[in-house]
Amino acid sequence: MLSIARGELLQLFRNRLVLVTALILPVAFSAFFISRHETFAQLGSLGYIAALTLFFITAIGLYTTTVTILAARRQNLFLKRLRSTAASDPGILVGLLLPITALTTIQVGVILGVLGAVAGAPKNPLLLVVAVVATIAMMVALGLATAGLTNSPEHAQVTTLPVTLAVLAVASWIGITGTEQLSLLKRLLPGGAATELVLNSWNGGTSAADSLVLLGPIAAWLILSGTLAARLFRWEPRR
C-alpha cells in the first residue's frame, strides 16, 4: 500500500493538469474568498466562507482528482495489474488515493487556519474537525462512485461536473439562506448536511448534539456512494 502511495505521489507532481486541478485552483479560489471575507460575510456569515472554501478544495481538488486518477489507472491497465497481485482492493484504493487525500487535508487545515486568523476563529473547533473529516470522506466516496462510471481521464471532465456544481451550489444556497426553510430537502442534498455542520461549528449557536445528527445524511451518501463504487472493479475479476 505504501509503495503504491509513494508512486502515486510522484505521478501527482509530474502531471501538470492534475497538479493544477488538485493544488493550484483550490488555493487560488480559497485565497479569493479569504481576501473578500468581509463581502462574503455580509451575504452569509464567516461559516459560509468556511463552507465554500472547504467545498472548493474538496470538490475541485479532491473529488475531481480522485476520479481522474482512478480513470487513468483503469485506462492504462495499471489498476488491473495491481489486482493481479496480493494487494487487497481496499489496500489498492488507499494506496492510490492516500496522497491526494493527505494533500487535501493539509490544504483544508492551512487555509481554514488562515481564515480563522484573518477573520476570527470558529466557535467550536472540534465540531469543525468532525465536519472536515466527514466532508473529505464523503467526497472521496463520491469520487469512487463516479470513477466507476468514467472511462478515461478526458471523460472525467464530463462525469465530475454534475456533482462538483451540485455541492458548490448547495453549499452556497445553504450558506446564504440557512436551513430554517426546506430543512429536510437541504440536508439530504449532496453537501447540504456537511455545509450546515460547518456553519454550526464556525458560527456557533447550535448544540453539539443537534449538529452531530447531521452526520446521518452524510453517512447515507457514504453508503450510497460505496454501493455505486463497486462498479469500479466489476470489469475484471481478481486473479
N, C-alpha and C positions, 0 to 999 in steps of 0.2 A: 504493500500500500504506500509506504513512504517513498519507495523508488519511483512509483507511478506519479506521486505528487511532485517529486523533485523534477521529473521530466516535464510535467505539465507547467510547472513554474517557469522553466526555461523557455518552453514554447510560448508561454503567455507574453514574455518580454521580447520575443523575437517577432511576434505577429503584430504589425503596426496597427492594423484595423481593430483587433481585439484590445490592444493596449489603449487605443484612443477611446473605444467604447467603454472599457472597464474602469479606466482610471481618469483620463483627462476630462471627458464630458461630464461625469458626475461631479468632479471637483469644480469645474467651471460653473455649472448651474448652482451648486451649493454656495460658491463664493458670491454669485449674484444675489441670491436670496439673503445671505447674511449682510451684504453691503446695503441692501434695501430693507433691512428688517423693520424699520420704523413704518415704512409704507405698507408692508405686508401685515404688520401687526394691527394696523388700522382696519384692514379688510377682515381679519380674523382675530389672531392672537399670536403670542410667541409660540404656543404649541402648534399652531397652524404652520408656522415656518419650519418648526422641527419635523412635523409630519411630511411636509412637502420635500424637505431635504432628504429625509430617510427614504422616501419612495423614489425620488430621482436616483439616488445611489443604488438602491436595491433593484429597481425596475430596469433602468438603462444600463447599469453596470452589471450587477449580479445575475439577474434573470436572463437578459439578452445574451450575456457571455456564456452562461450555462448552456443555453440551447445551442449556441454556435459551436461551442467546444464539443458537445456530445454529437451534434450532427456531423462535424468534421471528422471526428474519430470513427463514427459509424461509416461514413462515406469512404474513407481510406482503409477500411477494414481493420484498423488498429484495435477497435473495440472487440471485433470478432477474434482477433489473435489473443487478446487478453483473456477472453472467455475460454480459450483452449488451454490455459494454464491452470495452476491450482488455486489461483486467487478467486475468492468468492465474489458474487455480483455486488453485494454491499461494499466489500473492500475495494473493488474496481471503481465504483462510483465515488466513494470517499476519496480515493487517490486522485481521480480526475478533477474533482470539484473542490478539494481542500484548499488549493492555492487561491482561487478566485474568492472563495468564501472567507478565507482569512484576511485577504486584502480588503474585501468589502467591510468586514467587521472593524478593521483598523481605521478605514476611511470614515465610517459612521462615528466611531468613538472620537476621532480627532475633530471632525467637522462639528459635531454636536457640542463638543467641548469648547470649540471656538465660539459657537453661537451662545453658549452659556456664559462665557467670559465677556462677550461683547454686549449681550442684551439682557442677561440675568439668568441665574441658574434655575434648573427645574425644581418644582416644589417637592417631587417625590422621585429622587434619582433611582432608587431600587426598582420602582414600578417602570421607570423608563428603560432600565436594563431588560426587564421582562418583555416590554413592548418591542424592543430592538431584536432580541433573540427570537421572539415569536414571528416577527416580520421577516427576518432573514430565513428562518426555517420554511415559512410559507412560500417565499419567492423561489427558494431552491426547489421545493416540491412542485411548484407551478412550472419551473424550468424543466424538470424531469418529465412532467406530463406533456409539455409542448414538444420536447425533443422526440418523444415517441411518435409525433405526427409530422416531423420535419425531415426532409430527405437530404438536405445539403445545407452548408453554411449560407449560401445565397437564399435558399428557401426560408431560412431562419429570419431574414429581414421582413418577410411577409407574415410568418406564423406568430412572431412575437409582438407584432404591432397591436392586435386587439387587447391583449392583457396589459401591455405597457400603457396604452392610452386609457384603459378602463381604471386601473389602480390610481393613476395620476388624477383622472377626472373625479373619482370617488373621494380621494384624499382632499382635493380642492373643495369639492361640494360640501363635505362634512366639516372641513376646517373653517369654512365661511358661515355655513348655516347651522352647524351643530346637529344634534340628534333629538331635539325636543319634538320635532315632527318627523313622521315616517321612520321612527326609530328602528323597527324591525327590518324594514327594507334596507336601510343604510348599513346596518350591522351585518346583514347577510351578503351584501355585495363584496366582491374581492377587494380586500384592503380596508373595508369600512370599519370593522371592529378594531383592527390594528391602528387605524387613524384615531379613533376615539380613545383608545388606550394611551396613545402618545399625548393627545390633548389633555387627558386627565392627569397624566404623570407630570406634564410640564406646567399646566395652569393651576392644578390643584382644585379643591372644591368638591371632590368626589372621594368617597372612602375606598380603600384598597380592596375591600371585599366586593363592592359593587363593580369595580374596574376589572377584577380578575374573572368575573363572569364573562367578560368579552373574549376570553380565551376559547370559549366554546365554539363560536363561529370560525375562529382561526383554525381550531383543531378539525372542524368539519372540512375546511378547504384542504388541510393536510391529508386527510383520509381520501377525499375525492381525487386529489392530485396523485396520491400514491397508487390508487387503483388504475388511473389512466397511464401512469408511468410504466406499468408492466408492458405496454406496447413496445417500449424501447428494446426489450430483449426477446420479443416473440419471433423475430425473423430467423433466428438461428438457435437451435438447442445447444446446450453446453455439451462439450465432448468429454 
